[in-house]
Amino acid sequence: MATRKDVARRAGVSEATVSYVINDSKRVTPEVRERVREAVRALNYQPNLVARSLVTKRTRHVAML
């Protein structure tokens, strides 16, 4: 399984830049954005939803009792 670090290394950018592109949270030049997206596709990267929920403190799950 590819990590954000692997994507950053392949695209030649920082891990933060990969995060910005994935979350579309900051302005990134179109060239860098495309390099990161290509690395994501090539490595078949998928964000770890468990790790994301630990950071955001939101799971987006509904419990039914």
DOMARTI-145875 format. One line per field, with one value per residue: residue number from 1; x, y, z of N, C-alpha, C in turn; residue in three letters. Coordinates in pm, whole numbers. Layout:
seq = NUM  ...
n_u = X  ...
n_v = Y  ...
n_w = Z  ...
ca_u = X  ...
ca_v = Y  ...
ca_w = Z  ...
c_u = X  ...
c_v = Y  ...
c_w = Z  ...
type = ALA  ...
END
This chain:
seq = 1  2  3  4  5  6  7  8  9  10  11  12  13  14  15  16  17  18  19  20  21  22  23  24  25  26  27  28  29  30  31  32  33  34  35  36  37  38  39  40  41  42  43  44  45  46  47  48  49  50  51  52  53  54  55  56  57  58  59  60  61  62  63  64  65
n_u = 84  61  196  146  395  535  405  475  753  771  650  814  779  680  537  334  247  135  -79  -221  -302  -460  -664  -751  -696  -520  -369  -206  34  -73  96  237  21  -76  145  141  -112  -72  122  -32  -218  -44  69  -153  -268  -458  -621  -586  -860  -912  -696  -740  -984  -902  -748  -925  -1130  -1377  -1590  -1783  -1976  -2286  -2453  -2682  -2924
n_v = -118  214  513  855  965  814  896  1167  1150  1033  1231  1442  1639  1793  1617  1766  1917  1716  1651  1895  1893  1660  1720  1954  2207  2426  2670  2538  2512  2443  2263  2125  2016  1838  1663  1546  1425  1240  1077  975  824  641  502  401  518  547  733  673  606  556  673  936  987  977  1207  1415  1370  1279  1037  998  805  649  534  278  176
n_w = 0  -91  50  167  175  -15  -249  -248  -278  -534  -691  -644  -451  -135  150  258  41  -116  47  37  -231  -246  -61  -165  -52  -50  -266  -540  -794  -1130  -1268  -1066  -929  -1123  -1145  -890  -893  -1099  -980  -771  -916  -1045  -831  -717  -490  -193  48  402  576  844  978  901  1032  1295  1316  1241  1414  1338  1208  1020  1025  1097  1375  1439  1655
ca_u = 0  139  172  160  539  570  352  557  883  757  614  921  725  671  415  231  193  47  -199  -294  -364  -564  -774  -783  -708  -438  -336  -87  41  -130  199  262  -102  -81  249  92  -223  -14  185  -142  -270  59  90  -283  -277  -589  -601  -627  -975  -901  -603  -807  -1085  -833  -704  -1039  -1224  -1505  -1587  -1889  -2059  -2407  -2483  -2825  -2950
ca_v = 0  337  615  993  987  754  985  1288  1116  1011  1358  1539  1747  1758  1548  1868  1950  1605  1667  2009  1853  1562  1786  2076  2306  2544  2688  2469  2538  2333  2165  2043  1943  1726  1566  1473  1338  1130  987  907  721  540  421  356  567  575  781  586  671  544  777  1065  1005  1006  1346  1506  1331  1253  912  1004  685  665  411  252  82
ca_w = 0  -103  152  121  158  -144  -353  -246  -334  -679  -756  -619  -368  6  192  278  -91  -153  128  -18  -357  -218  10  -239  53  -76  -407  -588  -938  -1209  -1301  -947  -905  -1218  -1106  -772  -936  -1176  -883  -701  -1007  -1071  -711  -670  -352  -135  186  510  639  990  1021  883  1136  1421  1312  1234  1519  1273  1132  919  1037  1177  1450  1452  1763
c_u = 89  100  186  308  586  525  438  693  875  729  722  873  723  541  301  166  99  -85  -284  -367  -480  -686  -821  -797  -623  -410  -203  -85  -14  -29  225  140  -110  25  203  -20  -173  52  79  -197  -170  77  -40  -303  -422  -566  -654  -738  -972  -808  -667  -909  -1021  -790  -822  -1141  -1367  -1494  -1684  -1967  -2178  -2435  -2634  -2843  -3092
c_v = 124  435  754  1025  931  843  1110  1262  1102  1142  1465  1660  1703  1683  1647  1906  1842  1618  1782  1971  1759  1629  1914  2194  2432  2553  2621  2490  2418  2225  2069  1957  1820  1621  1482  1378  1219  1029  909  795  607  446  364  394  591  618  680  656  661  652  914  1089  1031  1152  1441  1483  1317  1125  911  873  715  531  398  145  30
c_w = 0  7  90  96  24  -260  -363  -311  -485  -753  -737  -542  -223  35  212  145  -141  -79  74  -146  -331  -154  -59  -143  32  -225  -438  -739  -1015  -1245  -1186  -917  -997  -1185  -988  -812  -1016  -1082  -805  -788  -1026  -952  -655  -522  -313  9  288  588  791  1044  1009  994  1272  1428  1319  1346  1465  1193  1016  911  1124  1245  1464  1560  1756
type = MET  ALA  THR  ARG  LYS  ASP  VAL  ALA  ARG  ARG  ALA  GLY  VAL  SER  GLU  ALA  THR  VAL  SER  TYR  VAL  ILE  ASN  ASP  SER  LYS  ARG  VAL  THR  PRO  GLU  VAL  ARG  GLU  ARG  VAL  ARG  GLU  ALA  VAL  ARG  ALA  LEU  ASN  TYR  GLN  PRO  ASN  LEU  VAL  ALA  ARG  SER  LEU  VAL  THR  LYS  ARG  THR  ARG  HIS  VAL  ALA  MET  LEU
END
